[in-house]
């Protein structure tokens, strides 16, 4: 007597299924030490703001960030918004000394996933992924699409991310993926030049 073959339901593939809502970041302490040595990650830098502006224009996105992440928060050392006075990307509790709009709680947004997985992340429509659709940035800001890549330096450390977001669905496609990866590599080279300059001054 043969046993009946169980029916298997085939759900659509979800590339984010294995990701935790807020991924564990075991490299955070070492990253903070590296960022301190570089002198970046806890204050806005005009060079990073300029890079965020360039990133927004290149991708035609309304918001762009150069983001550094520690154990508890995300800090946008580079930030571009349509109207910086409105600071629409400020989320979560910010320390009193923080600049408005530059701090976001670590459980908000998608950059924490990028820095832990060390790979670019393309979300043309965050609502397509239940794991990401429930993120606070969807309801609090209205984020609908995301494109981000890690900043991996010469030591192999993921320092942070560069990313763009939009309030509308965006078909980033392969071109968007290659663009964000190239922009990340460009910024890493800029950080290395900054590091070299600090060494020469010392």
C-alpha positions as CSV (number, residue, x, y, z in Angstrom):
1,X,0.0,0.0,0.0
2,X,1.5,3.3,-1.1
3,X,1.3,6.4,1.1
4,X,-0.3,9.4,-0.5
5,X,2.2,12.0,-1.5
6,X,1.7,15.2,0.6
7,X,0.7,18.2,-1.4
8,X,3.3,21.0,-1.3
9,X,2.2,24.6,-1.7
10,X,4.7,26.7,-3.6
11,X,4.7,30.3,-2.2
12,X,6.4,33.1,-4.2
13,X,10.0,33.5,-3.4
14,X,10.8,36.2,-0.8
15,X,14.5,37.1,-0.7
16,X,13.9,38.8,2.7
17,X,12.3,35.8,4.4
18,X,15.5,34.8,6.3
19,X,16.1,38.3,7.6
20,X,15.1,39.3,11.1
21,X,13.0,42.4,11.6
22,X,16.0,44.0,13.2
23,X,19.1,41.9,12.5
24,X,21.7,41.2,15.2
25,X,24.8,43.2,14.5
26,X,27.8,41.6,16.2
27,X,30.3,43.9,14.4
28,X,28.9,47.1,15.9
29,X,31.5,47.5,18.7
30,X,34.4,47.0,16.3
31,X,32.7,49.3,13.7
32,X,32.3,52.1,16.3
33,X,36.0,51.8,17.1
34,X,36.9,52.0,13.4
35,X,34.7,55.0,12.8
36,X,36.2,56.8,15.8
37,X,39.6,56.2,14.4
38,X,38.5,57.6,11.1
39,X,36.8,60.6,12.8
40,X,33.5,60.0,11.1
41,X,30.0,58.8,11.9
42,X,28.9,61.1,14.7
43,X,28.7,64.5,13.1
44,X,27.5,65.9,9.8
45,X,30.2,66.4,7.2
46,X,29.8,68.8,4.2
47,X,31.6,66.3,2.0
48,X,29.0,63.6,2.9
49,X,26.1,66.0,2.4
50,X,27.5,66.8,-1.0
51,X,27.8,63.1,-1.8
52,X,24.2,62.5,-0.7
53,X,23.1,65.3,-3.0
54,X,25.0,63.7,-5.8
55,X,23.5,60.3,-5.0
56,X,20.0,61.7,-5.1
57,X,20.6,63.4,-8.4
58,X,22.2,60.3,-9.9
59,X,19.3,58.1,-9.0
60,X,16.6,60.8,-9.2
61,X,15.5,60.0,-5.7
62,X,14.0,62.6,-3.3
63,X,16.0,61.3,-0.3
64,X,19.6,60.1,0.0
65,X,21.7,59.3,3.0
66,X,25.3,58.4,4.0
67,X,24.5,56.3,7.1
68,X,26.7,55.1,9.9
69,X,25.2,52.6,12.4
70,X,26.3,51.8,16.0
71,X,24.7,49.4,18.5
72,X,21.7,51.6,19.1
73,X,21.1,54.2,16.4
74,X,21.7,55.2,12.8
75,X,23.4,58.6,12.1
76,X,23.1,60.3,8.7
77,X,26.5,62.0,8.4
78,X,25.4,62.8,4.9
79,X,21.8,63.8,4.2
80,X,19.8,65.1,1.2
81,X,16.1,65.8,1.4
82,X,13.8,67.9,-0.8
83,X,13.5,70.4,2.0
84,X,16.2,70.1,4.7
85,X,14.3,72.5,7.0
86,X,11.5,70.1,7.3
87,X,13.8,67.2,8.2
88,X,11.3,64.6,7.2
89,X,13.6,61.6,7.9
90,X,13.9,62.1,11.6
91,X,12.6,59.1,13.5
92,X,12.9,57.6,16.9
93,X,14.4,59.1,20.1
94,X,17.3,61.4,19.4
95,X,19.9,62.6,22.0
96,X,19.6,66.3,22.8
97,X,22.9,67.0,21.0
98,X,21.9,65.4,17.7
99,X,21.1,67.5,14.7
100,X,17.4,67.3,13.7
101,X,16.7,64.8,11.0
102,X,20.0,63.0,11.2
103,X,19.3,60.4,13.8
104,X,17.1,57.3,13.4
105,X,16.5,54.4,15.7
106,X,18.2,51.2,14.8
107,X,14.9,49.3,14.4
108,X,13.8,51.7,11.7
109,X,14.5,51.4,8.0
110,X,16.5,48.9,6.0
111,X,20.2,50.0,6.3
112,X,20.7,47.7,9.3
113,X,19.9,44.7,7.1
114,X,22.4,46.0,4.4
115,X,25.2,46.4,6.9
116,X,24.7,42.9,8.5
117,X,24.3,41.0,5.2
118,X,27.1,43.1,3.6
119,X,25.3,43.2,0.3
120,X,23.2,45.7,-1.6
121,X,19.5,45.6,-1.1
122,X,16.9,46.5,-3.7
123,X,13.3,47.0,-2.6
124,X,11.3,48.3,-5.6
125,X,8.2,48.2,-3.5
126,X,8.6,47.5,0.3
127,X,4.9,46.4,0.4
128,X,5.8,43.3,-1.7
129,X,7.7,42.0,1.4
130,X,5.6,41.5,4.5
131,X,8.8,41.4,6.6
132,X,9.7,44.9,5.4
133,X,6.2,46.4,4.9
134,X,5.7,46.5,8.6
135,X,8.8,48.7,9.2
136,X,8.0,51.9,11.1
137,X,9.3,54.0,8.2
138,X,6.4,52.9,6.0
139,X,3.7,54.4,8.2
140,X,5.7,57.2,9.8
141,X,7.3,58.6,6.6
142,X,5.6,56.8,3.8
143,X,8.7,55.1,2.4
144,X,7.7,52.9,-0.5
145,X,11.0,51.9,-2.1
146,X,14.6,51.6,-1.0
147,X,18.0,51.1,-2.6
148,X,21.1,50.7,-0.5
149,X,24.7,49.3,-0.5
150,X,27.3,48.8,2.3
151,X,30.5,50.8,2.7
152,X,33.2,48.2,3.1
153,X,36.6,49.7,3.7
154,X,40.1,48.4,3.1
155,X,40.1,46.5,6.4
156,X,37.0,44.5,5.5
157,X,34.8,46.4,7.9
158,X,31.3,47.4,6.9
159,X,31.4,51.1,8.1
160,X,27.9,52.1,7.1
161,X,25.7,52.4,4.0
162,X,24.7,54.7,1.2
163,X,21.0,54.6,0.3
164,X,18.2,56.4,-1.4
165,X,14.5,56.1,-0.7
166,X,11.3,57.2,-2.4
167,X,7.7,57.7,-1.4
168,X,6.7,56.0,-4.7
169,X,7.4,52.6,-6.1
170,X,10.6,52.6,-8.1
171,X,11.7,50.0,-10.7
172,X,15.4,50.3,-9.7
173,X,16.3,47.2,-11.7
174,X,19.8,46.1,-12.5
175,X,20.9,49.6,-13.4
176,X,19.9,50.9,-10.0
177,X,21.7,48.0,-8.3
178,X,24.9,48.7,-10.2
179,X,24.6,52.4,-9.6
180,X,24.3,52.2,-5.8
181,X,27.2,49.7,-5.6
182,X,29.4,52.0,-7.7
183,X,28.5,55.0,-5.6
184,X,29.3,53.0,-2.4
185,X,32.7,52.1,-3.8
186,X,33.3,55.8,-4.8
187,X,32.6,56.9,-1.2
188,X,34.8,54.3,0.3
189,X,37.7,55.6,-1.8
190,X,36.9,59.1,-0.5
191,X,36.9,57.9,3.1
192,X,40.3,56.2,2.4
193,X,41.6,59.6,1.1
194,X,40.3,61.3,4.3
195,X,42.1,58.6,6.4
196,X,45.3,59.2,4.5
197,X,45.0,62.9,5.1
198,X,44.5,62.4,8.8
199,X,47.6,60.3,8.9
200,X,49.7,62.9,7.1
201,X,48.5,65.6,9.5
202,X,49.3,63.4,12.5
